[in-house]
Amino acid sequence: MKRLVAVVFVLVAIATSCSSSQDETKQSASQSASQSTTQSLSQNVLPLRDVFTRRTVEVTAPNATRKQPCAWLANTEVQRSRGLSLISADDINVDGADALMAFSWSTPQTVGFWMKDTRFPISLAWVGENGSVLSVIEMPVCTDTCPVSTSPAPVRLVLEAPKRGLEKWGIVPGAIIALGTSC
């Protein structure tokens, strides 16, 4: 009986050792694949000019000052899903577009945004269906868990820029926003 218990103990120890070794191998392979996927995604991400068009954003600040920055326009589901993910803050300010992205919908809706794969903190403006900026929020880079920020009301437009980048255009609560022409 003692011998049987000893054999079972040895078999359990071997099985546990093999299992943890396999788990470590799987975990290492999974981490390597994840890193490789992220690296290849970032290397294979199309430049903004190949994904988005550019439009002016007509801004009338609460003090009646008017500005017309040029923004990257995301108006399809694929474009809105891509957004500013996997690019650097410097990449958004290329090809004549200012450091600004506009997300547009044909009908007002409640939307949620998160920072998955976004490499720099952003400022985000919720623009209501009448064109008025409802609020501006700051969204930090997320690491493991990426919370979703939901619009306070249905919107037709959301504007993003690197952190504090909306202020220079007068994009603050109460400003009036309209999409303009190609730029």
ChimeraX attribute file (.defattr): number of C-alpha atoms within 10 A of each C-alpha:
attribute: neighborCount
match mode: 1-to-1
recipient: residues
	/A:1	6
	/A:2	7
	/A:3	8
	/A:4	9
	/A:5	10
	/A:6	11
	/A:7	12
	/A:8	12
	/A:9	12
	/A:10	12
	/A:11	12
	/A:12	12
	/A:13	12
	/A:14	12
	/A:15	12
	/A:16	12
	/A:17	12
	/A:18	12
	/A:19	12
	/A:20	12
	/A:21	12
	/A:22	12
	/A:23	12
	/A:24	12
	/A:25	12
	/A:26	12
	/A:27	12
	/A:28	12
	/A:29	12
	/A:30	12
	/A:31	12
	/A:32	12
	/A:33	12
	/A:34	12
	/A:35	12
	/A:36	12
	/A:37	12
	/A:38	14
	/A:39	13
	/A:40	11
	/A:41	12
	/A:42	15
	/A:43	11
	/A:44	10
	/A:45	15
	/A:46	12
	/A:47	12
	/A:48	22
	/A:49	14
	/A:50	8
	/A:51	15
	/A:52	19
	/A:53	15
	/A:54	23
	/A:55	20
	/A:56	21
	/A:57	25
	/A:58	18
	/A:59	25
	/A:60	21
	/A:61	21
	/A:62	15
	/A:63	9
	/A:64	11
	/A:65	11
	/A:66	14
	/A:67	16
	/A:68	18
	/A:69	18
	/A:70	24
	/A:71	29
	/A:72	31
	/A:73	26
	/A:74	24
	/A:75	17
	/A:76	14
	/A:77	12
	/A:78	10
	/A:79	16
	/A:80	17
	/A:81	13
	/A:82	17
	/A:83	24
	/A:84	27
	/A:85	15
	/A:86	21
	/A:87	19
	/A:88	14
	/A:89	17
	/A:90	9
	/A:91	13
	/A:92	22
	/A:93	19
	/A:94	13
	/A:95	11
	/A:96	14
	/A:97	21
	/A:98	18
	/A:99	20
	/A:100	24
	/A:101	26
	/A:102	24
	/A:103	21
	/A:104	21
	/A:105	16
	/A:106	10
	/A:107	10
	/A:108	16
	/A:109	15
	/A:110	12
	/A:111	18
	/A:112	11
	/A:113	17
	/A:114	16
	/A:115	22
	/A:116	17
	/A:117	18
	/A:118	20
	/A:119	17
	/A:120	19
	/A:121	17
	/A:122	23
	/A:123	19
	/A:124	26
	/A:125	24
	/A:126	27
	/A:127	30
	/A:128	23
	/A:129	16
	/A:130	13
	/A:131	18
	/A:132	24
	/A:133	24
	/A:134	20
	/A:135	17
	/A:136	20
	/A:137	14
	/A:138	16
	/A:139	20
	/A:140	16
	/A:141	16
	/A:142	16
	/A:143	11
	/A:144	7
	/A:145	9
	/A:146	14
	/A:147	13
	/A:148	13
	/A:149	15
	/A:150	13
	/A:151	19
	/A:152	14
	/A:153	14
	/A:154	16
	/A:155	24
	/A:156	19
	/A:157	27
	/A:158	22
	/A:159	24
	/A:160	26
	/A:161	25
	/A:162	22
	/A:163	17
	/A:164	15
	/A:165	17
	/A:166	20
	/A:167	13
	/A:168	10
	/A:169	19
	/A:170	21
	/A:171	25
	/A:172	21
	/A:173	16
	/A:174	17
	/A:175	22
	/A:176	22
	/A:177	23
	/A:178	16
	/A:179	18
	/A:180	16
	/A:181	11
	/A:182	12
	/A:183	15
